[in-house]
Amino acid sequence: MTSKGTAKVTLPTKTQILITREFDAPKHLVYKAWTTPELIKRWWSANRGEVTVADVDLRVGGTWRWVMLTHRGFEVAFHGEYQEIIPNERIVCTEVFEGMPEAGAVNTLTLAEKNGRTSLAILVQHETQEHRDGHINSGMEAGMQDAMDLLEQAVTAL
Amino acid sequence: MNDLVTQLGLAQPQVSKHLRVLREVGLVDVRHEGRQRMYRLKGHSLKPIHDWVKNYERTWNESFGALDELLEELKGKQEGEGRNDE
């Protein structure tokens, strides 16, 4: 069974983003992949680039910083601080996209397992709608970049 | 309109207010049939919002696709370790 392309993004309120996805794996493995630097480096950037930094100080008050170097040569960096940690179940942390340092968010990641499959939910809480919209727009730019890269590949293959 | 009031469990004035806002931004059309007002959803007006969020969703889909592959590998390793314990 494939879950490819099944992430759902909704906007529950004017200042929130909710990302949900199901994985065909138990929750402790999803948690491990999310909190172990060597593993983060293998999935977070997907085919968009290379993860150059995946710092995780997994304790309340500890900080995290993830940096991706895209194939187009620009750096995309995020950092934040852990506020609540329940192993294999829930992580609450702050998140700052370093390209928009004034727009800090609080992310709540929850994992729920049923029959060996895990439902993941990330609720991103921004302070203002403007920041929330900026967050979505930054993803759109990345999406456009991907589209351009694919187009370039397709064109070169002709 | 009466159908909406029943379905939503809201008072009629509230439903009217919501519908007015939706009409003003072009998300619904209204048609008068005798004393009744019939509302129709204009789905295509939502397309720009849909497209806007879809592009963001796509980057997550890419990362999660890579995470799927990694999880398969971790599951395999775990089973391997389980066998070693036996």
gemmi code that builds the backbone of each chain (N, CA, C; Angstrom):
import gemmi

chains = {
    "A": [
        ("MET", (0.852, -1.192, 0.000), (0.000, 0.000, 0.000), (0.895, 1.252, 0.000)),
        ("THR", (0.628, 2.161, -0.923), (1.451, 3.358, -0.971), (0.695, 4.564, -0.419)),
        ("SER", (1.413, 5.441, 0.263), (0.805, 6.656, 0.816), (1.289, 7.864, 0.043)),
        ("LYS", (1.966, 7.606, -1.072), (2.604, 8.682, -1.841), (1.615, 9.792, -2.184)),
        ("GLY", (2.050, 11.027, -1.923), (1.231, 12.177, -2.318), (-0.053, 12.359, -1.549)),
        ("THR", (-0.121, 11.807, -0.316), (-1.380, 11.886, 0.424), (-1.350, 12.841, 1.601)),
        ("ALA", (-0.310, 13.673, 1.685), (-0.287, 14.668, 2.759), (-1.441, 15.640, 2.527)),
        ("LYS", (-2.081, 16.019, 3.626), (-3.184, 16.984, 3.516), (-2.834, 18.236, 4.276)),
        ("VAL", (-2.999, 19.370, 3.626), (-2.769, 20.652, 4.291), (-4.091, 21.390, 4.360)),
        ("THR", (-4.487, 21.782, 5.570), (-5.698, 22.585, 5.730), (-5.374, 23.806, 6.584)),
        ("LEU", (-6.271, 24.772, 6.562), (-6.058, 26.028, 7.302), (-7.219, 26.192, 8.297)),
        ("PRO", (-7.103, 25.544, 9.482), (-8.241, 25.519, 10.409), (-8.689, 26.910, 10.876)),
        ("THR", (-7.742, 27.810, 11.083), (-8.094, 29.189, 11.445), (-7.197, 30.107, 10.629)),
        ("LYS", (-7.381, 31.410, 10.789), (-6.605, 32.386, 10.009), (-5.116, 32.371, 10.356)),
        ("THR", (-4.769, 31.813, 11.505), (-3.365, 31.847, 11.914), (-2.730, 30.451, 11.990)),
        ("GLN", (-3.456, 29.431, 11.498), (-2.938, 28.056, 11.625), (-2.750, 27.357, 10.282)),
        ("ILE", (-1.855, 26.374, 10.306), (-1.703, 25.434, 9.192), (-1.722, 24.045, 9.828)),
        ("LEU", (-2.468, 23.129, 9.256), (-2.490, 21.759, 9.769), (-2.061, 20.811, 8.653)),
        ("ILE", (-1.008, 20.033, 8.935), (-0.489, 19.080, 7.957), (-0.738, 17.680, 8.511)),
        ("THR", (-1.389, 16.815, 7.742), (-1.634, 15.454, 8.224), (-1.186, 14.435, 7.170)),
        ("ARG", (-0.773, 13.271, 7.671), (-0.280, 12.218, 6.761), (-0.251, 10.906, 7.531)),
        ("GLU", (-0.541, 9.802, 6.850), (-0.468, 8.491, 7.487), (0.767, 7.750, 6.976)),
        ("PHE", (1.421, 7.001, 7.857), (2.610, 6.239, 7.479), (2.410, 4.766, 7.809)),
        ("ASP", (2.928, 3.915, 6.931), (2.803, 2.476, 7.143), (3.965, 1.992, 8.012)),
        ("ALA", (4.002, 2.492, 9.247), (5.074, 2.129, 10.185), (4.613, 2.487, 11.595)),
        ("PRO", (5.141, 1.784, 12.599), (4.755, 2.126, 13.975), (5.287, 3.507, 14.383)),
        ("LYS", (4.631, 4.109, 15.362), (4.945, 5.505, 15.677), (6.355, 5.701, 16.234)),
        ("HIS", (6.905, 4.692, 16.907), (8.243, 4.920, 17.461), (9.278, 5.085, 16.343)),
        ("LEU", (9.008, 4.476, 15.183), (9.946, 4.636, 14.062), (9.794, 6.015, 13.408)),
        ("VAL", (8.547, 6.499, 13.325), (8.324, 7.841, 12.771), (9.000, 8.867, 13.689)),
        ("TYR", (8.843, 8.655, 14.988), (9.450, 9.556, 15.975), (10.976, 9.537, 15.851)),
        ("LYS", (11.507, 8.334, 15.685), (12.953, 8.174, 15.544), (13.467, 8.915, 14.295)),
        ("ALA", (12.731, 8.770, 13.189), (13.129, 9.421, 11.933), (13.057, 10.943, 12.054)),
        ("TRP", (12.201, 11.414, 12.951), (11.974, 12.856, 13.115), (12.961, 13.494, 14.093)),
        ("THR", (13.588, 12.661, 14.933), (14.407, 13.232, 16.011), (15.876, 12.796, 15.970)),
        ("THR", (16.248, 11.997, 14.979), (17.629, 11.518, 14.883), (18.339, 12.211, 13.721)),
        ("PRO", (19.392, 13.021, 14.013), (20.044, 13.799, 12.950), (20.390, 13.007, 11.691)),
        ("GLU", (21.027, 11.830, 11.814), (21.429, 11.066, 10.617), (20.202, 10.671, 9.784)),
        ("LEU", (19.065, 10.459, 10.478), (17.856, 10.045, 9.745), (17.159, 11.248, 9.111)),
        ("ILE", (17.127, 12.380, 9.840), (16.524, 13.613, 9.285), (17.215, 13.945, 7.968)),
        ("LYS", (18.530, 13.786, 7.949), (19.316, 14.105, 6.751), (18.897, 13.281, 5.553)),
        ("ARG", (18.284, 12.134, 5.810), (17.920, 11.252, 4.697), (16.532, 11.499, 4.121)),
        ("TRP", (15.656, 12.194, 4.842), (14.307, 12.382, 4.258), (13.858, 13.827, 4.116)),
        ("TRP", (14.311, 14.712, 4.983), (13.680, 16.040, 5.040), (13.765, 16.814, 3.725)),
        ("SER", (14.941, 16.797, 3.092), (15.086, 17.600, 1.874), (14.539, 16.885, 0.642)),
        ("ALA", (14.233, 15.585, 0.786), (13.758, 14.770, -0.345), (14.665, 15.007, -1.552)),
        ("ASN", (14.082, 15.339, -2.705), (14.935, 15.545, -3.887), (15.186, 17.028, -4.157)),
        ("ARG", (14.923, 17.877, -3.122), (15.080, 19.317, -3.338), (16.507, 19.795, -3.088)),
        ("GLY", (17.277, 18.974, -2.355), (18.634, 19.401, -2.028), (19.246, 18.474, -1.004)),
        ("GLU", (20.219, 19.031, -0.264), (20.933, 18.220, 0.710), (20.764, 18.858, 2.089)),
        ("VAL", (20.513, 18.021, 3.107), (20.414, 18.551, 4.466), (21.834, 18.697, 4.984)),
        ("THR", (22.256, 19.927, 5.267), (23.632, 20.157, 5.704), (23.747, 20.229, 7.220)),
        ("VAL", (22.643, 20.619, 7.895), (22.640, 20.672, 9.355), (21.349, 20.044, 9.853)),
        ("ALA", (21.450, 19.131, 10.835), (20.247, 18.580, 11.473), (20.574, 18.454, 12.963)),
        ("ASP", (20.615, 19.602, 13.625), (20.928, 19.614, 15.061), (19.661, 19.398, 15.873)),
        ("VAL", (19.714, 18.465, 16.800), (18.557, 18.147, 17.638), (19.031, 17.986, 19.081)),
        ("ASP", (18.668, 18.924, 19.941), (18.969, 18.789, 21.369), (17.632, 18.491, 22.039)),
        ("LEU", (17.286, 17.187, 22.023), (15.930, 16.761, 22.356), (15.669, 16.744, 23.865)),
        ("ARG", (15.405, 17.931, 24.398), (14.995, 18.079, 25.806), (14.259, 19.401, 25.901)),
        ("VAL", (13.385, 19.543, 26.875), (12.640, 20.786, 27.028), (13.633, 21.919, 27.260)),
        ("GLY", (13.523, 22.962, 26.442), (14.477, 24.067, 26.515), (15.655, 23.886, 25.569)),
        ("GLY", (15.798, 22.673, 25.022), (16.857, 22.403, 24.042), (16.475, 22.992, 22.689)),
        ("THR", (17.462, 23.235, 21.847), (17.160, 23.845, 20.557), (17.366, 22.857, 19.406)),
        ("TRP", (16.770, 23.192, 18.275), (16.971, 22.408, 17.053), (17.251, 23.375, 15.913)),
        ("ARG", (17.989, 22.900, 14.911), (18.228, 23.703, 13.711), (18.437, 22.765, 12.534)),
        ("TRP", (17.626, 22.946, 11.501), (17.723, 22.131, 10.289), (18.016, 23.071, 9.126)),
        ("VAL", (19.022, 22.713, 8.323), (19.386, 23.538, 7.161), (19.455, 22.664, 5.913)),
        ("MET", (18.865, 23.179, 4.849), (18.878, 22.477, 3.570), (19.598, 23.359, 2.551)),
        ("LEU", (20.512, 22.736, 1.793), (21.145, 23.457, 0.679), (20.489, 22.931, -0.589)),
        ("THR", (19.736, 23.787, -1.251), (18.986, 23.308, -2.412), (19.918, 23.143, -3.606)),
        ("HIS", (19.436, 22.384, -4.582), (20.231, 22.163, -5.793), (20.511, 23.466, -6.518)),
        ("ARG", (19.678, 24.471, -6.282), (19.880, 25.758, -6.931), (20.864, 26.629, -6.156)),
        ("GLY", (21.377, 26.092, -5.046), (22.457, 26.778, -4.329), (22.033, 27.754, -3.246)),
        ("PHE", (20.731, 27.767, -2.873), (20.386, 28.626, -1.736), (20.073, 27.794, -0.503)),
        ("GLU", (20.307, 28.416, 0.659), (20.110, 27.718, 1.930), (18.731, 28.011, 2.496)),
        ("VAL", (18.065, 26.986, 2.991), (16.773, 27.157, 3.649), (16.971, 26.644, 5.067)),
        ("ALA", (16.869, 27.544, 6.054), (17.188, 27.155, 7.426), (16.030, 27.442, 8.381)),
        ("PHE", (15.828, 26.515, 9.313), (14.798, 26.651, 10.343), (15.446, 26.344, 11.692)),
        ("HIS", (14.975, 27.010, 12.725), (15.427, 26.624, 14.060), (14.314, 26.888, 15.072)),
        ("GLY", (14.494, 26.372, 16.267), (13.490, 26.588, 17.300), (13.918, 25.932, 18.601)),
        ("GLU", (12.987, 25.920, 19.548), (13.269, 25.386, 20.878), (12.164, 24.407, 21.265)),
        ("TYR", (12.560, 23.311, 21.890), (11.569, 22.316, 22.330), (10.864, 22.799, 23.601)),
        ("GLN", (9.534, 22.739, 23.587), (8.760, 23.199, 24.752), (8.141, 22.035, 25.504)),
        ("GLU", (7.845, 20.952, 24.780), (7.221, 19.791, 25.423), (7.609, 18.557, 24.612)),
        ("ILE", (7.991, 17.497, 25.306), (8.379, 16.273, 24.612), (7.746, 15.066, 25.304)),
        ("ILE", (6.925, 14.329, 24.583), (6.432, 13.047, 25.084), (6.924, 12.032, 24.053)),
        ("PRO", (7.965, 11.248, 24.408), (8.571, 10.352, 23.429), (7.537, 9.511, 22.674)),
        ("ASN", (7.711, 9.423, 21.371), (6.862, 8.637, 20.457), (5.435, 9.162, 20.312)),
        ("GLU", (5.113, 10.275, 20.956), (3.724, 10.747, 20.902), (3.552, 12.204, 20.512)),
        ("ARG", (4.370, 13.065, 21.095), (4.074, 14.480, 20.928), (5.313, 15.332, 21.148)),
        ("ILE", (5.495, 16.317, 20.242), (6.565, 17.297, 20.404), (5.960, 18.672, 20.163)),
        ("VAL", (6.149, 19.567, 21.117), (5.757, 20.960, 20.904), (7.048, 21.764, 20.851)),
        ("CYS", (7.228, 22.535, 19.792), (8.438, 23.341, 19.674), (8.155, 24.640, 18.933)),
        ("THR", (9.024, 25.607, 19.147), (8.904, 26.833, 18.360), (9.628, 26.590, 17.044)),
        ("GLU", (9.252, 27.368, 16.017), (9.904, 27.239, 14.724), (10.044, 28.616, 14.091)),
        ("VAL", (11.271, 28.922, 13.684), (11.532, 30.183, 12.988), (12.170, 29.839, 11.647)),
        ("PHE", (11.573, 30.324, 10.572), (12.184, 30.217, 9.250), (13.163, 31.383, 9.185)),
        ("GLU", (14.448, 31.085, 8.998), (15.457, 32.132, 9.130), (15.355, 33.203, 8.036)),
        ("GLY", (14.620, 32.898, 6.969), (14.352, 33.904, 5.943), (13.289, 34.916, 6.360)),
        ("MET", (12.510, 34.567, 7.387), (11.457, 35.452, 7.910), (11.524, 35.432, 9.428)),
        ("PRO", (12.627, 35.950, 10.006), (12.874, 35.743, 11.442), (11.810, 36.323, 12.378)),
        ("GLU", (11.020, 37.286, 11.894), (10.000, 37.885, 12.773), (8.761, 36.992, 12.887)),
        ("ALA", (8.647, 36.010, 11.979), (7.424, 35.206, 11.932), (7.593, 33.854, 12.626)),
        ("GLY", (7.791, 33.871, 13.936), (7.950, 32.623, 14.675), (6.617, 31.912, 14.851)),
        ("ALA", (6.660, 30.587, 14.845), (5.436, 29.794, 15.024), (5.657, 28.785, 16.142)),
        ("VAL", (4.569, 28.211, 16.640), (4.662, 27.095, 17.580), (4.070, 25.874, 16.878)),
        ("ASN", (4.874, 24.821, 16.769), (4.440, 23.594, 16.090), (4.107, 22.514, 17.100)),
        ("THR", (2.987, 21.844, 16.892), (2.649, 20.692, 17.725), (2.581, 19.470, 16.813)),
        ("LEU", (3.505, 18.548, 17.039), (3.547, 17.318, 16.256), (2.941, 16.205, 17.098)),
        ("THR", (1.944, 15.513, 16.554), (1.378, 14.390, 17.304), (1.386, 13.132, 16.440)),
        ("LEU", (1.633, 11.990, 17.113), (1.677, 10.696, 16.433), (0.670, 9.772, 17.102)),
        ("ALA", (-0.185, 9.141, 16.304), (-1.160, 8.188, 16.844), (-1.090, 6.921, 16.012)),
        ("GLU", (-0.930, 5.783, 16.712), (-0.761, 4.513, 15.999), (-2.022, 3.653, 16.063)),
        ("LYS", (-2.337, 3.037, 14.924), (-3.463, 2.103, 14.882), (-3.113, 1.001, 13.892)),
        ("ASN", (-3.199, -0.238, 14.324), (-2.870, -1.401, 13.483), (-1.528, -1.265, 12.779)),
        ("GLY", (-0.543, -0.770, 13.508), (0.801, -0.673, 12.938), (1.012, 0.522, 12.020)),
        ("ARG", (-0.046, 1.313, 11.774), (0.095, 2.520, 10.954), (0.032, 3.742, 11.847)),
        ("THR", (0.718, 4.801, 11.418), (0.803, 5.994, 12.256), (0.206, 7.210, 11.554)),
        ("SER", (-0.690, 7.887, 12.267), (-1.213, 9.164, 11.764), (-0.377, 10.266, 12.370)),
        ("LEU", (0.160, 11.091, 11.511), (0.970, 12.213, 11.958), (0.200, 13.499, 11.707)),
        ("ALA", (0.242, 14.410, 12.674), (-0.374, 15.724, 12.481), (0.588, 16.790, 12.976)),
        ("ILE", (0.776, 17.821, 12.172), (1.585, 18.966, 12.613), (0.680, 20.186, 12.556)),
        ("LEU", (0.448, 20.773, 13.715), (-0.340, 22.002, 13.766), (0.636, 23.162, 13.923)),
        ("VAL", (0.642, 24.052, 12.957), (1.529, 25.222, 12.990), (0.696, 26.427, 13.410)),
        ("GLN", (1.062, 27.012, 14.552), (0.308, 28.158, 15.064), (1.142, 29.421, 14.903)),
        ("HIS", (0.690, 30.309, 14.029), (1.386, 31.587, 13.846), (0.731, 32.668, 14.702)),
        ("GLU", (1.439, 33.801, 14.845), (0.879, 34.899, 15.641), (-0.098, 35.740, 14.833)),
        ("THR", (0.150, 35.869, 13.545), (-0.738, 36.684, 12.710), (-1.048, 35.949, 11.407)),
        ("GLN", (-2.100, 36.389, 10.755), (-2.467, 35.790, 9.466), (-1.389, 36.093, 8.422)),
        ("GLU", (-0.816, 37.290, 8.520), (0.229, 37.689, 7.578), (1.409, 36.701, 7.639)),
        ("HIS", (1.819, 36.337, 8.865), (2.917, 35.391, 9.028), (2.520, 34.011, 8.491)),
        ("ARG", (1.297, 33.598, 8.798), (0.806, 32.300, 8.324), (0.828, 32.267, 6.793)),
        ("ASP", (0.319, 33.332, 6.185), (0.272, 33.390, 4.721), (1.684, 33.413, 4.133)),
        ("GLY", (2.588, 34.126, 4.820), (3.980, 34.168, 4.367), (4.608, 32.783, 4.381)),
        ("HIS", (4.252, 32.019, 5.404), (4.738, 30.645, 5.552), (4.282, 29.793, 4.350)),
        ("ILE", (3.000, 29.875, 4.018), (2.464, 29.134, 2.869), (3.150, 29.616, 1.581)),
        ("ASN", (3.347, 30.923, 1.467), (3.979, 31.472, 0.257), (5.412, 30.980, 0.087)),
        ("SER", (6.138, 30.828, 1.200), (7.519, 30.362, 1.085), (7.531, 28.944, 0.513)),
        ("GLY", (6.527, 28.142, 0.903), (6.391, 26.793, 0.354), (6.049, 26.843, -1.122)),
        ("MET", (5.238, 27.836, -1.477), (4.837, 27.963, -2.870), (6.049, 28.277, -3.728)),
        ("GLU", (6.906, 29.163, -3.211), (8.121, 29.482, -3.966), (8.964, 28.228, -4.163)),
        ("ALA", (9.087, 27.439, -3.073), (9.856, 26.197, -3.173), (9.214, 25.278, -4.206)),
        ("GLY", (7.870, 25.204, -4.177), (7.140, 24.373, -5.130), (7.389, 24.823, -6.561)),
        ("MET", (7.407, 26.139, -6.748), (7.674, 26.679, -8.079), (9.089, 26.338, -8.525)),
        ("GLN", (10.029, 26.429, -7.569), (11.415, 26.084, -7.886), (11.495, 24.629, -8.352)),
        ("ASP", (10.785, 23.755, -7.631), (10.775, 22.341, -8.002), (10.217, 22.175, -9.399)),
        ("ALA", (9.125, 22.901, -9.656), (8.481, 22.793, -10.959), (9.453, 23.226, -12.049)),
        ("MET", (10.195, 24.304, -11.765), (11.170, 24.813, -12.735), (12.284, 23.781, -12.968)),
        ("ASP", (12.727, 23.155, -11.857), (13.780, 22.144, -11.971), (13.315, 20.976, -12.833)),
        ("LEU", (12.061, 20.544, -12.589), (11.520, 19.421, -13.351), (11.403, 19.791, -14.822)),
        ("LEU", (10.979, 21.025, -15.042), (10.832, 21.503, -16.410), (12.191, 21.512, -17.115)),
        ("GLU", (13.181, 21.975, -16.358), (14.536, 22.043, -16.900), (15.012, 20.635, -17.279)),
        ("GLN", (14.758, 19.676, -16.363), (15.144, 18.280, -16.629), (14.460, 17.751, -17.876)),
        ("ALA", (13.155, 18.058, -17.955), (12.363, 17.570, -19.087), (12.891, 18.161, -20.378)),
        ("VAL", (13.218, 19.447, -20.328), (13.699, 20.136, -21.518), (15.073, 19.614, -21.938)),
        ("THR", (15.938, 19.403, -20.954), (17.281, 18.900, -21.313), (17.233, 17.491, -21.870)),
        ("ALA", (16.189, 16.743, -21.427), (16.072, 15.357, -21.885), (15.591, 15.264, -23.335)),
        ("LEU", (15.082, 16.365, -23.875), (14.524, 16.331, -25.249), (15.605, 16.126, -26.304)),
    ],
    "B": [
        ("MET", (-32.453, 28.077, 1.779), (-32.100, 28.783, 3.007), (-32.588, 28.028, 4.239)),
        ("ASN", (-33.862, 27.594, 4.201), (-34.386, 26.828, 5.335), (-33.606, 25.535, 5.547)),
        ("ASP", (-33.215, 24.921, 4.426), (-32.424, 23.688, 4.507), (-31.111, 23.952, 5.236)),
        ("LEU", (-30.470, 25.069, 4.902), (-29.192, 25.407, 5.519), (-29.353, 25.655, 7.012)),
        ("VAL", (-30.431, 26.362, 7.372), (-30.692, 26.639, 8.794), (-30.821, 25.320, 9.551)),
        ("THR", (-31.565, 24.366, 8.971), (-31.754, 23.063, 9.617), (-30.433, 22.305, 9.733)),
        ("GLN", (-29.710, 22.267, 8.602), (-28.447, 21.507, 8.566), (-27.402, 22.058, 9.532)),
        ("LEU", (-27.311, 23.383, 9.603), (-26.244, 24.008, 10.384), (-26.600, 24.157, 11.857)),
        ("GLY", (-27.882, 24.149, 12.149), (-28.301, 24.348, 13.526), (-28.006, 25.760, 14.016)),
        ("LEU", (-27.965, 26.720, 13.086), (-27.743, 28.115, 13.452), (-29.044, 28.895, 13.236)),
        ("ALA", (-29.130, 30.042, 13.872), (-30.319, 30.878, 13.685), (-30.306, 31.469, 12.273)),
        ("GLN", (-31.496, 31.723, 11.755), (-31.623, 32.201, 10.378), (-30.826, 33.487, 10.119)),
        ("PRO", (-30.874, 34.481, 11.028), (-30.105, 35.720, 10.765), (-28.603, 35.466, 10.618)),
        ("GLN", (-28.105, 34.518, 11.415), (-26.671, 34.184, 11.336), (-26.337, 33.567, 9.993)),
        ("VAL", (-27.193, 32.637, 9.562), (-26.972, 31.970, 8.272), (-27.022, 33.006, 7.156)),
        ("SER", (-27.983, 33.937, 7.242), (-28.097, 35.006, 6.240), (-26.825, 35.824, 6.163)),
        ("LYS", (-26.275, 36.115, 7.343), (-25.071, 36.941, 7.409), (-23.892, 36.220, 6.733)),
        ("HIS", (-23.727, 34.927, 7.052), (-22.650, 34.142, 6.436), (-22.820, 34.111, 4.920)),
        ("LEU", (-24.073, 33.874, 4.493), (-24.326, 33.770, 3.056), (-24.052, 35.094, 2.347)),
        ("ARG", (-24.362, 36.191, 3.043), (-24.132, 37.505, 2.432), (-22.630, 37.693, 2.183)),
        ("VAL", (-21.827, 37.328, 3.199), (-20.378, 37.463, 3.056), (-19.869, 36.576, 1.919)),
        ("LEU", (-20.362, 35.335, 1.881), (-19.938, 34.398, 0.828), (-20.329, 34.918, -0.562)),
        ("ARG", (-21.509, 35.587, -0.642), (-21.974, 36.136, -1.921), (-21.082, 37.318, -2.323)),
        ("GLU", (-20.757, 38.146, -1.342), (-19.930, 39.328, -1.631), (-18.555, 38.959, -2.187)),
        ("VAL", (-17.995, 37.833, -1.690), (-16.671, 37.449, -2.192), (-16.769, 36.477, -3.381)),
        ("GLY", (-17.991, 36.236, -3.843), (-18.175, 35.441, -5.060), (-18.088, 33.940, -4.864)),
        ("LEU", (-18.307, 33.453, -3.641), (-18.240, 32.006, -3.423), (-19.590, 31.316, -3.570)),
        ("VAL", (-20.683, 32.102, -3.507), (-22.006, 31.519, -3.780), (-22.804, 32.464, -4.686)),
        ("ASP", (-23.752, 31.866, -5.385), (-24.711, 32.605, -6.222), (-26.070, 32.482, -5.570)),
        ("VAL", (-26.912, 33.475, -5.752), (-28.268, 33.356, -5.206), (-29.282, 33.519, -6.342)),
        ("ARG", (-30.378, 32.785, -6.190), (-31.446, 32.799, -7.187), (-32.758, 32.846, -6.406)),
        ("HIS", (-33.674, 33.707, -6.833), (-34.961, 33.806, -6.133), (-35.996, 32.951, -6.853)),
        ("GLU", (-36.644, 32.075, -6.106), (-37.713, 31.248, -6.683), (-38.929, 31.456, -5.812)),
        ("GLY", (-39.830, 32.340, -6.265), (-40.976, 32.679, -5.438), (-40.479, 33.334, -4.162)),
        ("ARG", (-40.855, 32.780, -3.020), (-40.425, 33.362, -1.749), (-39.120, 32.744, -1.258)),
        ("GLN", (-38.660, 31.743, -2.009), (-37.442, 31.060, -1.572), (-36.189, 31.629, -2.219)),
        ("ARG", (-35.098, 31.574, -1.471), (-33.804, 31.944, -2.048), (-32.972, 30.674, -2.170)),
        ("MET", (-32.477, 30.420, -3.366), (-31.675, 29.227, -3.615), (-30.221, 29.646, -3.785)),
        ("TYR", (-29.347, 28.992, -3.003), (-27.922, 29.321, -3.083), (-27.156, 28.214, -3.790)),
        ("ARG", (-26.197, 28.605, -4.590), (-25.375, 27.627, -5.309), (-23.902, 27.945, -5.033)),
        ("LEU", (-23.120, 26.904, -4.730), (-21.698, 27.089, -4.453), (-20.947, 27.277, -5.771)),
        ("LYS", (-20.067, 28.265, -5.802), (-19.250, 28.475, -7.008), (-17.839, 27.963, -6.730)),
        ("GLY", (-17.672, 26.654, -6.911), (-16.425, 25.986, -6.550), (-15.189, 26.568, -7.207)),
        ("HIS", (-15.340, 27.016, -8.460), (-14.142, 27.493, -9.176), (-13.531, 28.733, -8.519)),
        ("SER", (-14.356, 29.473, -7.729), (-13.807, 30.648, -7.033), (-12.800, 30.224, -5.968)),
        ("LEU", (-12.934, 28.974, -5.511), (-12.024, 28.489, -4.467), (-10.703, 27.988, -5.053)),
        ("LYS", (-10.637, 27.861, -6.369), (-9.462, 27.266, -6.997), (-8.156, 28.002, -6.670)),
        ("PRO", (-8.143, 29.355, -6.689), (-6.881, 30.033, -6.348), (-6.355, 29.647, -4.961)),
        ("ILE", (-7.280, 29.493, -3.992), (-6.868, 29.110, -2.629), (-6.353, 27.672, -2.643)),
        ("HIS", (-7.083, 26.831, -3.360), (-6.692, 25.428, -3.490), (-5.268, 25.346, -4.071)),
        ("ASP", (-5.028, 26.068, -5.161), (-3.717, 26.039, -5.816), (-2.620, 26.573, -4.890)),
        ("TRP", (-2.964, 27.619, -4.153), (-2.023, 28.252, -3.240), (-1.537, 27.240, -2.187)),
        ("VAL", (-2.484, 26.532, -1.583), (-2.142, 25.559, -0.538), (-1.486, 24.308, -1.149)),
        ("LYS", (-1.930, 23.913, -2.361), (-1.391, 22.711, -3.004), (0.117, 22.771, -3.217)),
        ("ASN", (0.592, 23.954, -3.587), (2.019, 24.095, -3.827), (2.824, 23.874, -2.557)),
        ("TYR", (2.269, 24.342, -1.436), (2.915, 24.149, -0.139), (2.854, 22.662, 0.239)),
        ("GLU", (1.683, 22.081, -0.003), (1.470, 20.664, 0.300), (2.473, 19.788, -0.454)),
        ("ARG", (2.794, 20.200, -1.658), (3.666, 19.405, -2.513), (5.056, 19.210, -1.907)),
        ("THR", (5.602, 20.249, -1.265), (6.935, 20.087, -0.675), (6.876, 19.066, 0.469)),
        ("TRP", (5.770, 19.094, 1.229), (5.614, 18.086, 2.296), (5.482, 16.687, 1.698)),
        ("ASN", (4.726, 16.578, 0.619), (4.567, 15.274, -0.020), (5.897, 14.690, -0.457)),
        ("GLU", (6.775, 15.556, -0.965), (8.087, 15.078, -1.387), (8.884, 14.550, -0.199)),
        ("SER", (8.900, 15.337, 0.887), (9.649, 14.909, 2.070), (9.064, 13.619, 2.645)),
        ("PHE", (7.734, 13.550, 2.706), (7.087, 12.370, 3.284), (7.305, 11.132, 2.414)),
        ("GLY", (7.419, 11.339, 1.107), (7.722, 10.219, 0.206), (9.080, 9.626, 0.558)),
        ("ALA", (10.060, 10.501, 0.815), (11.400, 10.047, 1.202), (11.352, 9.393, 2.586)),
        ("LEU", (10.498, 9.927, 3.462), (10.356, 9.362, 4.813), (9.755, 7.950, 4.742)),
        ("ASP", (8.803, 7.745, 3.834), (8.229, 6.402, 3.626), (9.335, 5.379, 3.347)),
        ("GLU", (10.236, 5.753, 2.439), (11.320, 4.838, 2.054), (12.218, 4.529, 3.241)),
        ("LEU", (12.538, 5.580, 4.013), (13.387, 5.395, 5.187), (12.703, 4.495, 6.222)),
        ("LEU", (11.393, 4.701, 6.415), (10.647, 3.900, 7.396), (10.625, 2.424, 6.995)),
        ("GLU", (10.493, 2.151, 5.699), (10.529, 0.767, 5.222), (11.846, 0.115, 5.634)),
        ("GLU", (12.923, 0.884, 5.450), (14.252, 0.380, 5.790), (14.370, 0.139, 7.298)),
        ("LEU", (13.868, 1.079, 8.108), (13.935, 0.934, 9.570), (13.109, -0.263, 10.026)),
        ("LYS", (11.953, -0.479, 9.388), (11.103, -1.626, 9.729), (11.848, -2.930, 9.438)),
        ("GLY", (12.533, -2.966, 8.281), (13.314, -4.145, 7.895), (14.401, -4.444, 8.914)),
        ("LYS", (15.101, -3.389, 9.339), (16.192, -3.533, 10.315), (15.661, -4.069, 11.632)),
        ("GLN", (14.495, -3.510, 12.039), (13.901, -3.898, 13.311), (13.547, -5.380, 13.297)),
        ("GLU", (12.969, -5.834, 12.157), (12.630, -7.255, 12.033), (13.883, -8.106, 12.091)),
        ("GLY", (14.951, -7.627, 11.443), (16.230, -8.330, 11.448), (16.762, -8.476, 12.865)),
        ("GLU", (16.690, -7.371, 13.615), (17.170, -7.395, 15.005), (16.315, -8.327, 15.849)),
        ("GLY", (14.997, -8.305, 15.586), (14.066, -9.164, 16.315), (14.454, -10.628, 16.158)),
        ("ARG", (14.816, -11.000, 14.899), (15.199, -12.387, 14.638), (16.483, -12.751, 15.381)),
        ("ASN", (17.412, -11.777, 15.445), (18.674, -12.042, 16.132), (18.473, -12.327, 17.618)),
        ("ASP", (17.431, -11.681, 18.172), (17.175, -11.856, 19.597), (16.662, -13.263, 19.922)),
        ("GLU", (16.063, -13.893, 18.918), (15.421, -15.177, 19.191), (16.429, -16.303, 19.454)),
    ],
}
model = gemmi.Model(1)
for chain_id, residues in chains.items():
    chain = gemmi.Chain(chain_id)
    for i, (resn, *xyz) in enumerate(residues, 1):
        res = gemmi.Residue()
        res.name, res.seqid = resn, gemmi.SeqId(i, " ")
        for name, pos in zip(("N", "CA", "C"), xyz):
            atom = gemmi.Atom()
            atom.name, atom.element = name, gemmi.Element(name[0])
            atom.pos, atom.b_iso = gemmi.Position(*pos), 0.0
            res.add_atom(atom)
        chain.add_residue(res)
    model.add_chain(chain)
structure = gemmi.Structure()
structure.add_model(model)
structure.setup_entities()
